[in-house]
């Protein structure tokens, strides 16, 4: 009892001693609350906070996770997108945050509010942990600690990537990780470090990779700063650091081991053959400094070359500059910190290093995902600079401030907005804002430099204490105002937040009503919602689907492209596809709405109204598995120039039908271009370049006109580079139809339905209108010769002015229109359906059924190939094969079979065992250390 009371009192004392960190959390929470109110986010208005990947990726996955937890479903696998996917790796990637379990209190209709709640609770943790770090230094007042913690919580990384909630969790761990590494040197203890790094890896193994890199860099940083001349490095600290790193890996083993096994199946890893060992700087050092300024456009959806999001507030930027001008800070410390920042900069700017630190992967649209490490370094140095601000001679202070002003003017003149606002250029608003805030900070820095001499010493002596408080209060107001405006700019890149009604609520009840109409259909099937709401409608609304945004199996993405179905680098999107694709991928139902599709696709039954959607059934959807001919295994499934040819080959190989499913393309009668120059290429498509006459607001386009030669079912397939959107106009006399689609992927297909003979089909493809510029370093890189290499390095550092070459958007487009032979399709379907899996039952990880094989062949399944799928025939496990380099199959001889498919995660039990054992060892060491030291506070810290 006495021990319990002692522990309670110690905890109470710890909370009291550290109350400032909770004040920092509350301050960040309050700022976010005000921002959400300004945005009109529910309940302050009718909007939701979702942007970028949160719309089609994070929130649908969160909703699927909540549904699985509530219904007790397996977390191993999911059928709700991409033909099926590894849910466990998604769980480890997105869903490790304990805050997410609050979602059990929310339903799908409130999923946007739940996401907003996660953000408003989680982002302040960056303020809390950084406040704990700055408090540990014991050199600043509580107000200053709170202000610096807010600079970290509202740095550009957090506010630009706030949608990526699982990255923010990793960023909040960084201050604790830095403190724990310092404790290794100061106190000879490593458990705090192991726990911090382990927690960071668990929160997100991607960010965990960056935290591991930071740990090595920061350990070397401290070791170099502490190393005394003539003495060896601290071997004891190195041993403790190594031991702590191993223990952190053990704690996170249940994340790391499955991730290593699962990632090769996804699109996260780049094909090594696609990487070219060609040295390239994404941006110059001079341009890099623009990212430190206020109200600059953040890098969101840039690829590689986008500037890192490193803004932490102008005040910290100026203190960072003064850090190097402070004579009281040892030169060795300055040099080591400068080298650390230089190393981070090189990983930002050099393509090879950037590729390596991202796990040998090119970041898709969200570049430099480790920017928070640089921001923390800057704030750490700025905090130390502030503590020794009075040590700087006044003349030196004025000289540095004048230098900053001159340098800022150079940047603003060198990088003004010319065409559009983008990362690295100064808009008029940014220039005005930086001048205003810089002027205020310059004045405040001069006041704080020498005892705050606001009032005369003799006459107003009794007010001098008040004047210092007034300056600090004014500083607080200015910093909070700047950070709030900067956060508003970064979090509101699309200038308006959409209505929460349009995200889920508008069609949720209708889709549930449509699902209720077919609830008696217990067979395995897939359904789709067209046009989709969020790319991952199956996950959002709860049904087995095809469309999925990010982490589908990479081979499946490639296969869909070969079939002419809409798919991109990391997503699959269902649009009314060909009857063959609908059949073999088990698309039995579609829900349609709006003007995109007012007619039934080929072979679908007329729709049944369900609220705002129309439910249509495809009676030709095949089961999840059926027999095909063995010739399919000898086909390498090479991509064809025409997706219709790929489907022709599939029918020939799989069903043994020599006739073509699709005939030759309908001849293009007329091609025209507006605001661009075009020419036919050798592949049957057209190359184009936007003309110089095109204004930034113009929409160049190409038009393709066809006249159908026969009546029948027609399908459109288009592909290319540089496309923006397209429109299809069908004119069949009295019968007319127009379909507008606002997004055009590199591979796109569409079902035109039954089209009469002699109908006019016009396809208008709108082209992106972007001005492409080669900067000085690009020009230098293209020049040959040894001397030009040094010129390249020079331009990459100081952005030496060279004539830039501007070019208009270039690209290519090909459009194919072909008629499908319905008789050939029916023959192929009959062949497949004759030997199809029957009495199918399934769960998230199992599929079973009966199959009668009349002649030997290959069992085709619409399950993505994965070695973790095990297939059993009459109780005996069979070897699996890859079909078309993407799908799971097995070779079967003639006979009767009871088939079972089971998905297992063999690494999960072992990895969990390793993590539990490591945790047990860590707890035992902590308890033992606590008993030895007799210190509750140290035990809590460790």
Secondary structure, 3 states (H helix, E strand, C coil): CHHHHHHHHHHHHHHHHCHHHHHHHHHHHHHHHHHHHHHCECCCCCECCCCCHHHHHHHHHHHHHHHHHHHCCCCCEECECCCCEEHHHHHHHHCCCHHHHHHHHCCHHHHHHHHHHHHHHHHHHHHHHHHHHHHHCCCCCHHHHHHHHHHHHCCHHHHHCCCCHHHHHHHHHHHHHHHHHHHHHHHCCCHHHHHHHHHHHHHCHHHHHHHHHHHHHHHHHHHHHHCCCCCCCCHHHHHHHHHHHHHHHHHCHHHHHHHHHHHCCECCCCCHHHCCCCCCECCCHHHHHHHHCCCCCCCCCCCCCCCCCCCCCHHHHHHHHHHCCCCCCCHHHHHHHHHHHHHHHHHHHEHHHHHHHCCCCCCCCCCCCCHHHHHHHHHHHHHHHHHCHHHCCHHHHHHHHHHHHHHHHHHHHHCECCCCCCCCCECHHHHHHHHHHHHHHHHHHHHHHCCCCCCCCCCCHHHHHHHHHHHHHHHHHHHHHHHHHHHHHHHCCCCCCCEHHHHHHHHHHHHHHHHHHCCCCCCCCEEEEECCCCCCHHHHHCCCECCEECCCEHHHHHHHHHHCCCECCCEECCCCCCHHHHHHCCEEEEEECCCCCCCCCCCECCCEEECCEEEEEECCCCCCEEEECHHHHHCCCCCCCCHHHHHHHHHHHHHCCCCCCECCCCCCCEEEEECEEEEECCCCCEEEEECCCCCCCCCCEEEEEEECCCCEEEEEEEEEECEEEEEEEEEECCEEEEEEECCCCCEEEEEEEEECCCCEEEEEEEECCCEEEECHHHHHHHCCCHHHHHHHHHHHHHCCCCCCEEEECEEEEEEEEEEECHHHHHHHHHHHHHCECEEEEECCCEEEEEEEECCCEEEEEEEECCCCEEEEECCEEECEEEECCCEEEEEECCEEEEEEEEECCHHHHHHHHHHHHHHHHHHHHHHHHHHHHCCHHHHHHC
